[in-house]
Amino acid sequence: MQTGHEKTLTALMAALAGTNLIYGLGMIESGVTFDYAQLVIDNEIARMVKHVVGGVRVDDESLAVDDIASVGSFGDFLSLDATMRHMRDTSQPELIDRRVREDWEARGSSDMYQRAMEKARGLLETHRPEPLPDDVLKQVRSIVDKADRERAAN
């Protein structure tokens, strides 16, 4: 079974090489077993990989050149509007817990797998997919009917 770190590296290397498909989300034990919590974790990994592959904007605004010049070496950057604005441009994980230990313990000390399973259960209980448009349903039905005819002919 691959851990999250192994899956991240595998997906990132493939994405940096130019692939546009990450295979095996939710799979463990070399694909023998499917795990809903692992799917939720892998979804977060895929989002982070997509973010990295999308590149990092580098210009005077994103580097906050004017703010750095005005605040100086030992000034307070955390209170600047630009810091908050650019912080939101970075990866925003839902499952990775970056809180200090005391806050993490106060909120139940759950690990990533526990949080992922809770999210997976919530999705399974509440998610209602949007119905496909009629033209798409018609096209899918046509493909299935053609496959059924080909199978019957063989």
GROMACS elastic network, one bead per residue, 0.5 to 0.9 nm:
[ bonds ]
;  ai    aj funct       b0    kb
    1    27     6  0.86207   500
    1    28     6  0.52092   500
    1    30     6  0.63917   500
    1    31     6  0.88232   500
    2     5     6  0.78081   500
    2     6     6  0.56384   500
    2     7     6  0.61505   500
    2    28     6  0.68339   500
    2    29     6  0.76401   500
    2    30     6  0.81346   500
    3     6     6  0.52722   500
    3     7     6  0.62499   500
    3     8     6  0.85646   500
    3    28     6  0.89858   500
    4     7     6  0.50811   500
    4     8     6  0.60039   500
    4     9     6  0.86401   500
    4    38     6  0.86276   500
    4    41     6  0.75112   500
    4    42     6  0.74813   500
    4    45     6  0.77624   500
    5     8     6  0.50483   500
    5     9     6  0.62604   500
    5    10     6  0.85692   500
    6     9     6  0.52372   500
    6    10     6  0.60624   500
    6    11     6  0.85188   500
    7    10     6  0.50829   500
    7    11     6  0.59879   500
    7    12     6  0.83283   500
    7    42     6  0.76547   500
    7    45     6  0.77674   500
    8    11     6  0.52675   500
    8    12     6  0.58844   500
    8    13     6  0.84764   500
    8    42     6  0.81929   500
    8    45     6  0.59136   500
    8    46     6  0.77697   500
    8    48     6  0.86325   500
    8    49     6  0.74159   500
    9    12     6  0.50520   500
    9    13     6  0.59762   500
    9    14     6  0.84776   500
   10    13     6  0.54632   500
   10    14     6  0.63453   500
   10    15     6  0.86646   500
   11    14     6  0.52517   500
   11    15     6  0.60484   500
   11    16     6  0.85529   500
   11    21     6  0.88626   500
   11    22     6  0.61802   500
   11    23     6  0.83433   500
   11    45     6  0.81832   500
   11    46     6  0.73693   500
   11    49     6  0.70381   500
   12    15     6  0.50384   500
   12    16     6  0.59862   500
   12    17     6  0.84720   500
   12    45     6  0.89674   500
   12    46     6  0.84364   500
   12    48     6  0.89060   500
   12    49     6  0.55518   500
   12    50     6  0.84014   500
   12    52     6  0.82623   500
   12    53     6  0.79811   500
   13    16     6  0.51628   500
   13    17     6  0.62128   500
   13    18     6  0.88561   500
   14    17     6  0.50793   500
   14    18     6  0.66069   500
   14    19     6  0.57586   500
   14    20     6  0.84047   500
   14    21     6  0.85889   500
   14    22     6  0.79484   500
   15    18     6  0.51361   500
   15    20     6  0.65152   500
   15    21     6  0.78564   500
   15    22     6  0.79076   500
   15    49     6  0.73052   500
   15    50     6  0.78323   500
   15    53     6  0.68122   500
   16    19     6  0.73849   500
   16    49     6  0.88409   500
   16    52     6  0.88007   500
   16    53     6  0.63089   500
   19    22     6  0.78929   500
   22    25     6  0.73286   500
   22    46     6  0.74765   500
   23    27     6  0.89921   500
   24    27     6  0.52269   500
   24    28     6  0.81309   500
   24    30     6  0.85833   500
   24    31     6  0.68939   500
   24    39     6  0.88117   500
   24    42     6  0.86744   500
   25    28     6  0.86433   500
   25    34     6  0.86143   500
   25    38     6  0.73371   500
   25    39     6  0.53274   500
   25    40     6  0.84206   500
   25    41     6  0.85661   500
   25    42     6  0.54714   500
   25    43     6  0.71167   500
   25    46     6  0.86797   500
   26    31     6  0.84747   500
   26    33     6  0.83720   500
   26    34     6  0.54730   500
   26    35     6  0.52661   500
   26    36     6  0.61064   500
   26    37     6  0.72972   500
   26    40     6  0.72933   500
   26    41     6  0.79071   500
   26    42     6  0.63942   500
   26    43     6  0.84298   500
   27    30     6  0.69476   500
   27    32     6  0.71671   500
   27    33     6  0.57991   500
   27    35     6  0.62132   500
   27    36     6  0.87408   500
   27    38     6  0.70626   500
   27    39     6  0.72639   500
   28    31     6  0.52831   500
   28    32     6  0.65493   500
   28    33     6  0.53102   500
   28    34     6  0.61060   500
   28    35     6  0.69670   500
   28    38     6  0.77590   500
   29    32     6  0.53618   500
   29    33     6  0.59415   500
   29    34     6  0.85436   500
   30    33     6  0.76807   500
   31    34     6  0.68878   500
   34    38     6  0.78800   500
   34    39     6  0.80334   500
   35    38     6  0.51700   500
   35    39     6  0.62901   500
   35    40     6  0.89076   500
   36    40     6  0.64671   500
   36    41     6  0.87653   500
   36   116     6  0.81154   500
   36   117     6  0.68358   500
   36   120     6  0.59828   500
   36   121     6  0.82165   500
   37    40     6  0.51292   500
   37    41     6  0.62964   500
   37    42     6  0.85445   500
   37   113     6  0.63107   500
   37   114     6  0.78811   500
   37   115     6  0.81977   500
   37   118     6  0.78815   500
   37   119     6  0.77072   500
   37   120     6  0.58092   500
   37   121     6  0.84802   500
   38    42     6  0.58934   500
   38    43     6  0.83798   500
   38   113     6  0.74296   500
   38   116     6  0.72396   500
   38   117     6  0.80361   500
   39    43     6  0.60085   500
   39    44     6  0.86873   500
   39   116     6  0.83896   500
   39   120     6  0.81864   500
   40    43     6  0.50463   500
   40    44     6  0.65210   500
   40    45     6  0.88062   500
   40    95     6  0.87362   500
   40   116     6  0.57262   500
   40   117     6  0.77628   500
   40   119     6  0.74485   500
   40   120     6  0.64252   500
   41    44     6  0.52210   500
   41    45     6  0.63621   500
   41    46     6  0.87238   500
   41    95     6  0.72588   500
   41   112     6  0.79066   500
   41   113     6  0.76550   500
   41   116     6  0.61952   500
   42    46     6  0.60306   500
   42    47     6  0.85226   500
   43    46     6  0.50338   500
   43    47     6  0.62027   500
   43    48     6  0.86585   500
   44    47     6  0.50776   500
   44    48     6  0.62545   500
   44    49     6  0.86396   500
   44    93     6  0.66798   500
   44    94     6  0.73639   500
   44    95     6  0.74511   500
   44    96     6  0.87841   500
   45    48     6  0.51178   500
   45    49     6  0.61449   500
   45    50     6  0.85687   500
   45    93     6  0.87796   500
   46    49     6  0.50387   500
   46    50     6  0.60571   500
   46    51     6  0.85094   500
   47    50     6  0.50962   500
   47    51     6  0.61719   500
   47    52     6  0.87625   500
   47    91     6  0.83991   500
   47    93     6  0.85850   500
   48    52     6  0.62872   500
   48    53     6  0.86560   500
   48    91     6  0.62979   500
   48    92     6  0.82990   500
   48    93     6  0.77779   500
   49    52     6  0.51321   500
   49    53     6  0.61185   500
   49    54     6  0.84738   500
   50    53     6  0.51693   500
   50    54     6  0.60505   500
   51    54     6  0.51484   500
   51    55     6  0.70904   500
   51    56     6  0.86551   500
   51    90     6  0.80976   500
   51    91     6  0.68673   500
   52    55     6  0.56253   500
   52    56     6  0.74256   500
   52    91     6  0.84991   500
   53    56     6  0.85893   500
   57    62     6  0.65856   500
   57    63     6  0.87214   500
   58    61     6  0.80002   500
   58    62     6  0.58618   500
   58    63     6  0.64755   500
   59    62     6  0.53821   500
   59    63     6  0.59887   500
   59    64     6  0.83378   500
   59    65     6  0.85780   500
   60    63     6  0.52029   500
   60    64     6  0.58848   500
   60    65     6  0.53077   500
   60    66     6  0.75623   500
   61    65     6  0.66434   500
   61    66     6  0.78814   500
   61    82     6  0.84624   500
   62    65     6  0.79715   500
   62    82     6  0.84108   500
   62    86     6  0.68556   500
   63    66     6  0.86273   500
   63    67     6  0.88522   500
   63    68     6  0.85676   500
   63    86     6  0.89952   500
   64    67     6  0.52390   500
   64    68     6  0.61219   500
   64    69     6  0.86108   500
   64    82     6  0.70787   500
   64    83     6  0.81856   500
   64    86     6  0.89979   500
   65    68     6  0.52436   500
   65    69     6  0.62536   500
   65    70     6  0.87381   500
   66    69     6  0.51207   500
   66    70     6  0.61937   500
   66    71     6  0.85860   500
   67    70     6  0.51072   500
   67    71     6  0.58803   500
   67    72     6  0.81645   500
   67    77     6  0.80059   500
   67    80     6  0.80815   500
   67    82     6  0.80173   500
   68    71     6  0.52943   500
   68    72     6  0.57100   500
   68    73     6  0.74922   500
   68    75     6  0.85104   500
   68    77     6  0.79178   500
   69    72     6  0.54978   500
   69    73     6  0.82911   500
   70    75     6  0.87858   500
   71    74     6  0.75029   500
   71    75     6  0.50006   500
   71    76     6  0.68741   500
   71    77     6  0.72296   500
   72    75     6  0.54531   500
   72    76     6  0.86325   500
   74    77     6  0.88497   500
   76    79     6  0.62848   500
   76    80     6  0.76195   500
   77    80     6  0.55012   500
   77    81     6  0.89260   500
   77    82     6  0.86334   500
   77    83     6  0.66415   500
   78    81     6  0.83030   500
   78    82     6  0.88637   500
   78    83     6  0.60028   500
   78    84     6  0.74833   500
   79    82     6  0.86346   500
   79    83     6  0.71885   500
   79    84     6  0.78522   500
   80    83     6  0.53539   500
   80    84     6  0.68899   500
   80    85     6  0.88684   500
   81    84     6  0.53882   500
   81    85     6  0.61730   500
   81    86     6  0.86667   500
   82    86     6  0.59357   500
   82    87     6  0.82383   500
   83    86     6  0.53205   500
   83    87     6  0.58695   500
   83    88     6  0.87165   500
   84    87     6  0.50709   500
   84    88     6  0.65500   500
   85    88     6  0.56301   500
   85    89     6  0.71284   500
   86    89     6  0.50743   500
   86    90     6  0.70858   500
   87    90     6  0.55982   500
   87    91     6  0.85116   500
   87    92     6  0.89692   500
   88    91     6  0.75593   500
   88    92     6  0.72503   500
   89    92     6  0.82018   500
   92    96     6  0.89832   500
   93    96     6  0.56782   500
   93    97     6  0.80594   500
   94    97     6  0.77525   500
   95   111     6  0.88701   500
   95   112     6  0.59124   500
   95   113     6  0.85489   500
   95   115     6  0.64726   500
   95   116     6  0.66913   500
   96   111     6  0.89237   500
   96   112     6  0.65429   500
   97   100     6  0.87183   500
   97   104     6  0.77661   500
   97   111     6  0.84432   500
   97   112     6  0.76516   500
   98   101     6  0.89135   500
   98   104     6  0.85683   500
   99   102     6  0.80441   500
   99   103     6  0.60560   500
   99   104     6  0.59501   500
  100   103     6  0.55544   500
  100   104     6  0.62730   500
  100   105     6  0.87289   500
  101   105     6  0.59902   500
  101   106     6  0.84450   500
  101   109     6  0.84612   500
  102   105     6  0.51839   500
  102   106     6  0.60880   500
  102   107     6  0.87022   500
  103   107     6  0.62916   500
  103   108     6  0.89009   500
  103   109     6  0.86582   500
  104   107     6  0.52548   500
  104   108     6  0.66233   500
  104   109     6  0.52979   500
  104   110     6  0.77075   500
  105   108     6  0.52578   500
  105   110     6  0.80807   500
  106   109     6  0.70813   500
  107   110     6  0.77471   500
  110   113     6  0.80625   500
  110   114     6  0.59115   500
  110   115     6  0.65362   500
  111   114     6  0.53775   500
  111   115     6  0.64194   500
  111   116     6  0.86877   500
  112   115     6  0.51334   500
  112   116     6  0.60238   500
  112   117     6  0.85588   500
  113   117     6  0.60571   500
  113   118     6  0.85471   500
  114   117     6  0.51566   500
  114   118     6  0.62189   500
  114   119     6  0.86659   500
  115   118     6  0.51477   500
  115   119     6  0.62546   500
  115   120     6  0.86139   500
  116   119     6  0.50760   500
  116   120     6  0.60316   500
  116   121     6  0.85737   500
  117   121     6  0.60735   500
  117   122     6  0.84947   500
  118   121     6  0.52240   500
  118   122     6  0.62353   500
  118   123     6  0.86976   500
  119   122     6  0.50300   500
  119   123     6  0.61675   500
  119   124     6  0.86220   500
  120   123     6  0.50806   500
  120   124     6  0.61335   500
  120   125     6  0.85800   500
  121   124     6  0.50899   500
  121   125     6  0.61281   500
  121   126     6  0.85891   500
  122   125     6  0.51688   500
  122   126     6  0.60228   500
  122   127     6  0.78829   500
  123   126     6  0.53130   500
  123   127     6  0.51437   500
  123   128     6  0.88364   500
  124   127     6  0.60062   500
  124   128     6  0.88612   500
  125   128     6  0.88569   500
  128   131     6  0.88548   500
  129   132     6  0.87891   500
  130   133     6  0.89750   500
  131   134     6  0.87579   500
  132   135     6  0.82268   500
  132   136     6  0.62556   500
  132   137     6  0.62089   500
  133   136     6  0.53733   500
  133   137     6  0.63337   500
  133   138     6  0.87234   500
  134   137     6  0.50237   500
  134   138     6  0.60890   500
  134   139     6  0.86287   500
  135   138     6  0.50572   500
  135   139     6  0.62598   500
  135   140     6  0.87225   500
  136   139     6  0.50431   500
  136   140     6  0.61685   500
  136   141     6  0.85129   500
  137   140     6  0.51191   500
  137   141     6  0.60390   500
  137   142     6  0.85109   500
  138   141     6  0.51125   500
  138   142     6  0.61574   500
  138   143     6  0.87782   500
  139   142     6  0.50317   500
  139   143     6  0.63662   500
  139   144     6  0.87718   500
  140   143     6  0.51373   500
  140   144     6  0.62632   500
  140   145     6  0.85789   500
  141   144     6  0.51313   500
  141   145     6  0.60226   500
  141   146     6  0.85278   500
  142   145     6  0.51322   500
  142   146     6  0.61199   500
  142   147     6  0.86433   500
  143   146     6  0.51581   500
  143   147     6  0.62384   500
  143   148     6  0.86456   500
  144   147     6  0.51015   500
  144   148     6  0.61415   500
  144   149     6  0.86660   500
  145   148     6  0.50290   500
  145   149     6  0.62311   500
  145   150     6  0.86681   500
  146   149     6  0.51464   500
  146   150     6  0.62231   500
  146   151     6  0.86082   500
  147   150     6  0.50817   500
  147   151     6  0.60825   500
  147   152     6  0.85641   500
  148   151     6  0.51059   500
  148   152     6  0.61308   500
  148   153     6  0.86049   500
  149   152     6  0.50904   500
  149   153     6  0.61658   500
  149   154     6  0.88129   500
  150   153     6  0.50997   500
  150   154     6  0.64737   500
  151   154     6  0.53099   500
